[in-house]
């Protein structure tokens, strides 16, 4: 979906993508993120900063299969039934 928004047909002038990248857009994760930003920054926003990006629980290695918006993960982690096993696994990796 995001890739469709970011792709531009090759028949346009080289300056068109630069101009389009300056347009202000709303994050496509509008149900969890209210960010407005330049189109050229959207990919990085979704990858690194968006609170609405779907992420896996940090205890996935211990068996948790929960996925949800990044902003909801702190609450899930505090209630995750795999938390104890996940923390033990993280401790073992630190040694």
C-alpha positions in Angstrom: 0.0 0.0 0.0 2.7 2.5 1.0 4.8 1.4 -1.9 2.0 2.2 -4.3 1.8 5.7 -2.8 5.5 6.3 -3.1 6.0 4.9 -6.6 6.0 7.3 -9.6 5.7 6.3 -13.2 9.0 6.6 -15.0 7.6 8.9 -17.7 7.6 12.0 -15.5 10.4 14.6 -15.4 13.1 13.9 -12.8 12.0 17.0 -10.8 8.4 15.6 -10.3 9.4 13.1 -7.6 11.3 15.8 -5.7 8.3 18.1 -5.9 5.9 15.3 -4.8 8.1 14.4 -1.9 7.5 17.9 -0.4 3.7 17.4 -0.3 2.2 17.1 3.1 0.5 13.7 3.7 -1.3 12.1 6.6 0.1 8.8 8.0 -1.8 5.8 6.5 -2.0 4.4 10.1 -4.5 7.1 10.9 -6.3 4.8 13.4 -3.3 4.9 15.7 -1.2 7.8 14.4 -2.2 11.4 13.7 1.1 12.5 12.2 1.2 14.8 9.1 4.5 14.9 7.3 6.2 15.4 4.0 5.7 12.5 1.6 9.4 12.0 1.3 9.7 11.3 5.0 6.8 8.8 5.1 8.9 5.6 4.5 11.2 6.4 7.4 8.3 7.5 9.6 6.6 4.2 9.1 9.7 2.1 9.6 11.2 3.9 12.6 8.8 6.3 14.3 5.2 5.6 13.7 3.2 4.7 16.8 0.7 2.9 14.6 3.1 0.5 12.8 2.2 -3.1 13.5 5.0 -4.8 15.5 5.4 -8.2 17.2 5.6 -8.6 20.9 9.2 -8.5 22.2 8.5 -11.9 23.8 7.8 -13.6 20.4 10.9 -15.7 20.9 9.3 -17.1 24.1 6.1 -18.0 22.2 3.9 -14.9 22.1 2.3 -14.4 18.7 0.6 -11.0 19.5 1.0 -8.2 16.9 -0.3 -4.7 17.4 0.4 -1.0 17.0 3.7 0.1 18.5 1.9 2.5 20.9 -0.1 -0.4 22.4 3.0 -2.6 23.1 3.9 -1.2 26.5 0.5 -2.2 27.9 0.6 -5.6 26.1 4.2 -6.3 27.4 3.1 -5.6 31.0 0.3 -8.2 30.7 1.9 -10.7 28.3 1.7 -14.3 29.6 5.1 -15.0 28.0 6.8 -12.1 29.8 8.6 -14.3 32.4 9.9 -16.7 29.9 10.9 -13.9 27.6 12.8 -12.0 30.3 14.6 -15.2 31.2 15.6 -15.8 27.6 16.8 -12.2 27.3 18.9 -12.7 30.5 20.5 -15.8 29.0 21.4 -14.0 25.8 23.2 -11.2 27.8 25.7 -13.7 29.1 
